[in-house]
């Protein structure tokens, strides 16, 4: 079953993700473009996933994470998570 894509603003942190990214950062424009494309693929995703069973990780979230991994030259998902943890904790101090 396909999980639904919802922005989790305050689930794991007290600081809004929007405040962590500078307003002029190129990722903001890329994010808008990616969201537009993923919105267009919404129906295709619906057809690919079963309507029974436990919800999966949202394909939009997986594709967004893979793009970040490619943009920053991170070799694995584990390293991506470590880099995110490092970057977020660095920006909180």
C-alpha positions in Angstrom: 0.0 0.0 0.0 1.3 3.4 -0.9 2.0 5.8 1.9 0.7 9.3 1.5 3.1 12.2 1.2 2.7 14.7 4.0 5.2 17.3 5.1 6.3 16.4 8.7 7.1 19.9 9.9 7.6 19.3 13.6 7.7 15.5 14.0 11.4 15.1 14.9 12.5 18.6 15.6 11.4 21.8 17.3 13.0 23.9 14.5 11.1 24.3 11.3 12.9 22.8 8.3 12.2 26.0 6.3 14.3 28.0 8.8 17.3 25.7 8.3 17.6 26.4 4.6 18.8 29.9 3.6 16.2 31.8 1.5 18.6 32.1 -1.5 19.7 28.4 -1.4 19.4 26.7 -4.9 17.7 23.7 -3.3 14.6 25.8 -2.7 14.1 26.2 -6.5 15.0 22.6 -7.1 12.5 21.5 -4.5 9.7 23.4 -6.2 10.5 21.8 -9.5 10.7 18.3 -8.0 7.4 18.8 -6.2 5.7 19.8 -9.5 7.1 16.7 -11.3 6.1 14.4 -8.5 2.6 15.9 -8.4 2.3 15.0 -12.1 3.4 11.4 -11.3 0.9 11.0 -8.5 -1.6 8.9 -10.6 1.2 6.7 -11.9 2.3 6.0 -8.3 -1.2 5.1 -7.3 -1.4 2.5 -10.1 1.9 0.9 -9.1 1.0 0.3 -5.5 -1.4 -2.2 -4.0 -4.4 -0.8 -2.1 -4.0 -3.5 0.6 -1.4 -4.0 3.3 0.8 -1.7 5.4 1.6 1.7 4.0 5.0 2.1 2.4 7.4 4.9 2.6 6.1 7.6 0.3 7.8 7.4 -3.2 8.0 11.2 -3.2 10.2 11.1 -0.1 12.4 8.4 -1.4 13.0 10.1 -4.7 13.7 13.4 -2.9 16.3 11.7 -0.7 17.9 10.1 -3.8 18.2 13.5 -5.4 19.9 15.0 -2.4 22.2 12.0 -2.3 23.1 12.6 -6.0 23.5 16.4 -5.7 25.9 16.1 -2.8 27.8 13.0 -4.0 26.9 10.9 -1.0 27.6 7.2 -1.7 24.9 5.4 0.5 21.6 5.9 2.3 23.4 5.4 5.6 25.9 8.2 4.8 23.0 10.4 3.7 21.3 10.0 7.1 24.6 10.7 8.9 25.1 13.8 6.8 21.6 15.1 7.5 22.0 14.5 11.3 25.4 16.3 11.2 24.1 19.2 9.2 20.9 19.6 11.3 22.8 19.4 14.6 25.4 21.9 13.3 22.7 24.4 12.3 20.9 24.1 15.7 23.9 25.4 17.6 
